[in-house]
């Protein structure tokens, strides 16, 4: 039984190491200048001298410009910047996959151990809570002290009774079954009959005006027809609700014309964005792994990663000893 970091160190190669290491800064992964994927030179274009500076893609280590697609010496012998980025993205993706596999494996182990812990030790914890409440009640009955009575009430409150059906379903059902509202919601039926809407005269005017201007039959090509179809669907929905304000907004939107298409990012920009997302995803998974490891069950697993069943048996023996001690204490109070 291993944590994501331990399993990852066995399965992730040296090229994947920057994303694989949990203790790292969560930055983007790296490849070397010739694409061998050794993980020594960062993606940003660090030169062979290891100065740590990040020259702009398309420049050599001295800072002089070179033509796109040429090698690092300007002679066309080296890889293009996009090729280096693509290799870095592939390495980062593979490292992240391995990390996610290790994390999911650990999460399943934690869940299974939690289930076993509850099944095996849950009744003992319940018995201990009951004994604590009975001991507090016996002391309160014997002393009559208000403080002892308060402690007895608190101890009894910790012994939670089984909730009733109404409490479990929070007003969704009673002993006769689901309430009509709940039944309607679960079967995708309207809870109440729909109310009739009478659009105002201004709403009718706006609707007719928009229908004349934006009707799909006025389209000159398929793309324009699709845009008009989608727009008219929104107009119809607003008119069906009698939403005059929404119809006025739609009228202004149509008058403004179609939104111009945004400039598509270059291939290099897409690759940098992908590396950024991979780094953010790694940071997020690192937080999840940390929460799992620091949870009560995760901490217990770290105590006995190779034999968690033995740990459960040890805890069970301790709880049984506590139960016997509390039973003897209760018997002495009652005697």
C-alpha positions as CSV (number, residue, x, y, z in Angstrom):
1,X,0.0,0.0,0.0
2,X,1.7,3.2,-1.2
3,X,1.1,6.9,-1.4
4,X,0.9,8.5,-4.9
5,X,4.4,9.9,-4.5
6,X,5.9,6.5,-3.6
7,X,4.2,4.7,-6.5
8,X,4.9,7.5,-8.9
9,X,8.7,7.4,-8.3
10,X,8.7,3.8,-9.5
11,X,6.7,4.3,-12.6
12,X,7.6,7.7,-14.0
13,X,10.8,8.1,-16.0
14,X,13.4,10.7,-15.6
15,X,11.9,12.7,-18.4
16,X,8.7,13.0,-16.5
17,X,10.3,13.8,-13.2
18,X,9.3,17.6,-12.9
19,X,5.6,16.8,-12.8
20,X,6.1,13.6,-11.0
21,X,7.7,15.1,-7.9
22,X,5.0,16.2,-5.4
23,X,7.5,18.2,-3.4
24,X,8.4,20.4,-6.5
25,X,7.1,23.8,-7.2
26,X,4.4,22.6,-9.6
27,X,6.0,24.4,-12.6
28,X,6.0,23.2,-16.1
29,X,8.0,20.1,-17.1
30,X,11.2,20.3,-19.1
31,X,13.1,18.7,-22.0
32,X,16.7,19.2,-23.2
33,X,17.7,21.2,-26.2
34,X,17.9,18.2,-28.5
35,X,14.6,16.7,-27.5
36,X,16.1,13.7,-25.7
37,X,13.8,14.3,-22.7
38,X,16.4,14.1,-20.0
39,X,14.6,16.7,-17.9
40,X,17.8,18.8,-17.4
41,X,17.0,21.9,-19.5
42,X,13.7,23.8,-19.0
43,X,11.2,24.3,-21.8
44,X,11.7,28.0,-21.8
45,X,14.9,27.7,-23.8
46,X,17.7,27.7,-21.2
47,X,21.0,27.5,-23.0
48,X,23.6,24.8,-22.4
49,X,25.5,27.0,-20.0
50,X,22.7,26.6,-17.5
51,X,22.4,30.3,-16.8
52,X,18.7,29.8,-15.8
53,X,17.6,32.7,-18.0
54,X,14.7,32.1,-20.3
55,X,15.3,33.6,-23.8
56,X,12.3,34.0,-26.1
57,X,11.5,31.2,-28.4
58,X,13.1,31.9,-31.7
59,X,16.4,33.2,-30.3
60,X,19.6,31.5,-29.5
61,X,21.3,31.5,-26.2
62,X,23.2,34.7,-27.0
63,X,19.9,36.5,-27.7
64,X,20.3,36.9,-31.5
65,X,17.3,36.4,-33.7
66,X,17.0,33.4,-36.0
67,X,14.5,32.4,-38.5
68,X,11.5,30.4,-37.3
69,X,11.9,26.7,-37.9
70,X,15.7,26.8,-38.0
71,X,18.1,25.1,-35.6
72,X,19.6,26.7,-32.6
73,X,22.6,27.9,-34.6
74,X,20.4,29.3,-37.4
75,X,21.5,26.6,-39.8
76,X,18.2,24.6,-39.8
77,X,19.8,21.5,-38.1
78,X,17.9,21.6,-34.8
79,X,14.2,21.1,-33.9
80,X,11.6,23.9,-34.3
81,X,10.4,25.5,-31.1
82,X,7.0,24.0,-31.6
83,X,8.6,20.5,-31.8
84,X,10.3,21.1,-28.5
85,X,7.1,22.3,-26.9
86,X,5.2,19.3,-28.3
87,X,7.7,16.9,-26.7
88,X,7.5,18.8,-23.4
89,X,3.7,18.6,-23.5
90,X,3.8,14.8,-24.2
91,X,6.2,14.3,-21.4
92,X,4.1,16.3,-19.0
93,X,0.9,14.6,-20.0
94,X,2.4,11.2,-19.4
95,X,3.8,12.2,-16.0
96,X,0.4,13.6,-15.0
97,X,-1.3,10.4,-16.1
98,X,1.1,8.3,-13.9
99,X,0.5,10.7,-11.0
100,X,-3.3,10.5,-11.4
101,X,-3.1,6.7,-11.5
102,X,-1.0,6.6,-8.3
103,X,-3.4,9.1,-6.6
104,X,-6.5,7.1,-7.5
105,X,-4.9,3.9,-6.3
106,X,-4.2,5.5,-3.0
107,X,-7.7,7.0,-2.8
108,X,-9.2,3.6,-3.3
109,X,-7.0,2.1,-0.6
110,X,-8.0,4.9,1.8
111,X,-11.7,4.3,1.1
112,X,-11.4,0.5,1.5
113,X,-9.5,0.9,4.7
114,X,-12.1,3.4,6.0
115,X,-14.9,1.0,5.2
116,X,-13.1,-1.9,7.0
117,X,-12.4,0.5,9.9
118,X,-16.1,1.4,10.2
119,X,-17.3,-2.2,9.9
120,X,-14.8,-3.7,12.4
121,X,-14.4,-0.9,14.9
122,X,-17.7,1.1,14.6
123,X,-19.6,-1.1,17.0
124,X,-16.9,-0.8,19.6
125,X,-16.9,3.0,19.3
126,X,-20.7,2.9,19.7
127,X,-20.4,0.7,22.8
128,X,-17.8,3.1,24.3
129,X,-20.1,6.1,23.7
130,X,-23.0,4.3,25.4
131,X,-20.9,3.3,28.4
132,X,-19.7,6.9,28.7
133,X,-23.3,8.1,28.8
134,X,-24.3,5.5,31.4
135,X,-21.4,6.3,33.6
136,X,-22.1,10.0,33.4
137,X,-25.8,9.3,34.2
138,X,-24.9,7.1,37.2
139,X,-22.6,9.8,38.6
140,X,-25.3,12.5,38.2
141,X,-27.9,10.3,39.9
142,X,-25.5,9.6,42.8
143,X,-24.3,13.2,43.3
144,X,-27.2,15.3,42.1
145,X,-24.6,17.9,41.2
146,X,-25.9,20.2,38.3
147,X,-22.5,20.0,36.6
148,X,-22.7,16.2,36.7
149,X,-26.2,16.4,35.3
150,X,-25.0,18.7,32.5
151,X,-22.2,16.3,31.6
152,X,-24.7,13.4,31.6
153,X,-26.9,15.2,29.1
154,X,-23.9,16.0,26.9
155,X,-22.7,12.3,27.0
156,X,-26.2,11.0,26.1
157,X,-26.5,13.5,23.2
158,X,-23.3,12.0,21.7
159,X,-25.1,8.6,21.5
160,X,-27.1,9.4,18.4
161,X,-30.4,7.5,17.9
162,X,-31.4,6.1,14.6
163,X,-33.2,8.9,12.6
164,X,-36.8,8.3,11.5
165,X,-37.9,8.1,7.9
166,X,-38.9,11.7,7.8
167,X,-35.6,12.9,9.1
168,X,-33.7,10.8,6.5
169,X,-35.6,12.2,3.6
170,X,-35.9,15.7,4.9
171,X,-39.6,16.1,4.2
172,X,-39.6,14.1,1.0
173,X,-41.7,11.2,2.2
174,X,-43.5,9.8,5.2
175,X,-44.7,6.4,6.2
176,X,-47.2,6.4,3.3
177,X,-44.5,7.1,0.7
178,X,-43.3,10.1,-1.3
179,X,-45.0,13.4,-1.1
180,X,-46.7,14.5,-4.4
181,X,-44.2,17.3,-4.9
182,X,-41.3,14.9,-4.5
183,X,-42.9,12.3,-6.8
184,X,-43.4,14.9,-9.5
185,X,-39.7,16.1,-9.2
186,X,-38.3,12.6,-9.4
187,X,-40.4,11.8,-12.5
188,X,-39.6,15.1,-14.3
189,X,-43.2,16.2,-14.1
190,X,-44.2,19.8,-13.2
191,X,-44.9,20.2,-9.5
192,X,-47.7,22.6,-10.2
193,X,-49.6,23.4,-13.4
194,X,-47.8,26.0,-15.5
195,X,-49.2,29.5,-15.1
196,X,-50.7,31.3,-18.1
197,X,-48.6,34.2,-19.3
198,X,-50.1,37.3,-21.0
199,X,-47.3,39.3,-22.6
200,X,-47.7,43.0,-22.5
201,X,-48.3,45.1,-25.6
202,X,-44.7,46.3,-25.6
203,X,-43.5,42.6,-25.4
204,X,-45.7,41.8,-28.4
205,X,-44.3,44.7,-30.4
206,X,-40.7,43.7,-29.6
207,X,-41.4,40.1,-30.4
208,X,-42.9,40.9,-33.8
209,X,-40.1,43.3,-34.7
210,X,-37.4,40.7,-33.8
211,X,-39.2,38.0,-35.7
212,X,-39.3,40.1,-38.8
213,X,-35.6,41.1,-38.6
214,X,-34.1,37.8,-37.4
215,X,-36.2,35.2,-39.2
216,X,-34.1,32.3,-40.4
217,X,-35.6,32.4,-43.9
218,X,-33.7,35.7,-44.4
219,X,-30.4,33.9,-44.1
220,X,-28.0,33.9,-47.1
221,X,-26.0,30.8,-46.0
222,X,-26.1,27.9,-43.6
223,X,-23.9,29.6,-40.9
224,X,-26.2,32.6,-40.9
225,X,-29.3,30.4,-40.8
226,X,-27.9,28.6,-37.7
227,X,-27.2,31.9,-36.0
228,X,-30.7,33.1,-36.7
229,X,-32.3,29.8,-35.6
230,X,-30.5,30.0,-32.2
231,X,-31.4,33.7,-31.8
232,X,-35.1,33.2,-32.6
233,X,-35.2,30.3,-30.1
234,X,-34.1,32.7,-27.4
235,X,-36.6,35.3,-28.6
236,X,-39.5,32.7,-28.5
237,X,-38.5,31.6,-24.9
238,X,-38.4,35.2,-23.7
239,X,-41.8,35.9,-25.3
240,X,-43.3,32.8,-23.8
241,X,-42.3,34.0,-20.3
242,X,-43.6,37.5,-21.1
243,X,-40.1,38.8,-20.3
244,X,-40.2,42.3,-21.8
245,X,-36.8,43.3,-20.4
246,X,-35.1,40.2,-22.0
247,X,-36.8,41.0,-25.3
248,X,-35.5,44.5,-25.1
249,X,-31.9,43.2,-24.5
250,X,-32.3,40.8,-27.4
251,X,-33.4,43.7,-29.6
252,X,-30.2,45.6,-28.7
253,X,-28.1,42.5,-29.3
254,X,-29.5,42.0,-32.8
255,X,-29.0,45.7,-33.6
256,X,-25.3,45.4,-32.6
257,X,-24.8,42.6,-35.1
258,X,-22.8,39.3,-34.9
259,X,-19.9,39.2,-32.5
260,X,-16.6,39.1,-34.6
261,X,-14.6,35.9,-34.3
262,X,-11.7,36.0,-31.9
263,X,-8.2,35.5,-33.2
264,X,-7.2,31.9,-32.9
265,X,-4.0,31.4,-30.8
266,X,-0.9,30.2,-32.5
267,X,0.4,26.6,-32.1
268,X,3.0,27.8,-29.7
269,X,0.4,29.7,-27.6
270,X,-1.8,26.6,-27.5
271,X,1.2,24.5,-26.3
272,X,2.2,26.9,-23.6
273,X,-1.4,27.1,-22.5
274,X,-1.5,23.3,-22.3
275,X,1.7,23.2,-20.2
276,X,0.2,25.8,-17.9
277,X,-3.0,23.7,-17.5
278,X,-1.0,20.6,-16.8
279,X,1.0,22.4,-14.1
280,X,-2.2,23.7,-12.5
281,X,-3.7,20.2,-12.6
282,X,-0.7,18.8,-10.9
283,X,-0.9,21.4,-8.2
284,X,-4.6,20.5,-7.7
285,X,-3.8,16.8,-7.5
286,X,-1.0,17.5,-5.0
287,X,-3.5,19.2,-2.7
288,X,-5.9,16.2,-3.0
289,X,-3.0,13.8,-2.2
290,X,-2.0,15.9,0.8
291,X,-5.5,15.9,2.2
292,X,-5.8,12.1,1.8
293,X,-2.4,11.6,3.5
294,X,-3.2,13.9,6.4
295,X,-6.7,12.6,7.0
296,X,-7.3,10.3,10.0
297,X,-7.6,7.2,7.8
298,X,-4.6,8.2,5.6
299,X,-2.5,8.8,8.7
300,X,-3.4,5.3,10.0
301,X,-2.5,3.8,6.7
302,X,0.9,5.4,6.8
303,X,1.5,3.7,10.2
304,X,1.2,0.3,8.7
305,X,1.3,0.5,4.9
306,X,2.3,-3.1,4.4
307,X,-0.2,-4.7,6.8
308,X,-3.2,-2.5,7.6
309,X,-5.2,-5.5,8.8
310,X,-2.7,-6.0,11.7
311,X,-3.2,-2.3,12.6
312,X,-7.0,-2.8,12.7
313,X,-6.6,-5.8,15.0
314,X,-4.3,-3.8,17.3
315,X,-6.8,-1.0,17.5
316,X,-9.6,-3.4,18.1
317,X,-7.7,-5.0,21.1
318,X,-7.2,-1.5,22.6
319,X,-10.9,-0.7,22.2
320,X,-11.9,-4.0,23.8
321,X,-9.7,-3.2,26.7
322,X,-11.3,0.3,27.0
323,X,-14.8,-1.3,26.9
324,X,-13.9,-3.7,29.7
325,X,-12.5,-0.9,31.8
326,X,-15.6,1.3,31.3
327,X,-17.9,-1.7,32.1
328,X,-16.0,-2.3,35.3
329,X,-16.3,1.4,36.2
330,X,-20.0,1.4,35.5
331,X,-20.5,-1.7,37.6
332,X,-18.6,-0.1,40.5
333,X,-20.8,3.0,40.3
334,X,-24.0,1.0,40.3
335,X,-22.9,-1.4,43.0
